[in-house]
């Protein structure tokens, strides 16, 4: 395995008695795009700010390119950062904003002008050089902020919820642009977000954070399909959680509302009589039996929401409610509330949450 | 609704009359130096008086130094309070308000006792030291205005994020304050500077008790001994103050606009 480019080692951060980050470790490969995903207050921004140098870790160290940067000031780290609030300098034009870091680094005027033009081309805003930040839309401002961060050729790019202040359409187009620029430049990037769709769509790996710790680090596929903890399963994507009781631990038999489900090889450590939380993604469930689905449960239609191309159905199975989506078909009327219904799924798609 | 508008106009006219009638009366009186005709004779006499030119120049120079001292003292303080010590803000606000509560005469007597020729810091032992003390005293008197102007300016920008954005781009503190913070609060600083200028030009107590040849004591001296010239001087002083206020208004049009706009 190659030497990690960024290594965050057992980092902890406390503000007085309040510990915000507890023993956080992560290795990031050169050129990798890693997202910190988690709810507000989970410590993701604090870790990012420690990498940037705005917060000093209470314990642990941060190594970039083999050099310990834990105690270095932010202006000595050669790190680029894009902020949620854009943070463009209001008194400077777009070109002057992009040139700021280059001037501070002592680059000649000729080289600075060339690099600024290059950056404006990269973000497809070459005609905006003489505008002031207040004359730009939010999306344009954030593109300029990205160009400003990348212009001095930093070793590492930090993105602190850069899309949160933008509207949905701009958010999607800009996140694709960020990813394509990052791939083109091959710059190692940390992206902080609370939006799971954003994280899943553009990351090489995701660190899902909760309570100051990384609950799980993995590829988007792993995080979504094989969540390691109950929190990850609940936080990433929509999840149906069913309460079940182990009836025969040896053969993997679990009862859900007096109906039997077989979970072979998934009941590690459980014994007969234990209560378990079982999880199913909505897309793994069908209304009625489907080929390849080896398990079914009977229930009653509790809610039906017509959403156009999709019909969202909630089926009550005893005390449990299962949510699933079916495609709209103009020849088949939607299910009716109160009707009896069977749902089916593959037992392999069922997750046991610990 | 109509009645409301009528009373609003009545209030406005009364207020304007209260403000303008004494001013018009002073102006009218200042132009009656020559018997039987209106003239600017009083203004010619005043502006041609060597003592007017000396005292006015002295006060302008004192005002410039006061502004420089005020900016050097207030901008970094207000910036640091906003950035790192927001919990100290009420304390600093209280301290900066003290010159409005404590009369200038108390401050100047304190100075005379503290910095007399026999004290460890004998500011009053030399003309230069006394001038320096005068500037310090003026900076104290202007503190409530300068601090509030700068603090209001800082409130319009995201000090912390702009500082961090500059830091991560490699900037040190001097670059951050000089190229990021100060240009964005320049109009606020200029407002504070013009208010300081207006205060210094008309200040009497400190200059008089420190025995400095400033414009304030000159105004008082003229007022005690002449008839028409003090009225002309009052109008001139008023014009200077208004000029300063107008400049604040003009310059505020050039303020950098905030970039923090939702998409």
Interface residues (C-beta under 8 A of the other chain):
Chain A: X52 X53 X54 X73 X74 X75 X77 X78 X79 X80 X81 X83 X85 X86 X87 X88 X89 X90 X91 X100 X101 X104 X105 X132 X133 X134 X136 X137 X138 X139 X141 X148 X149 X152 X165 X166 X167 X170
Chain B: X157 X158 X161 X162 X164 X165 X166 X167 X168 X169 X170 X171 X172 X175 X179 X180 X183 X184 X256 X257 X258 X259 X260 X261 X262 X263
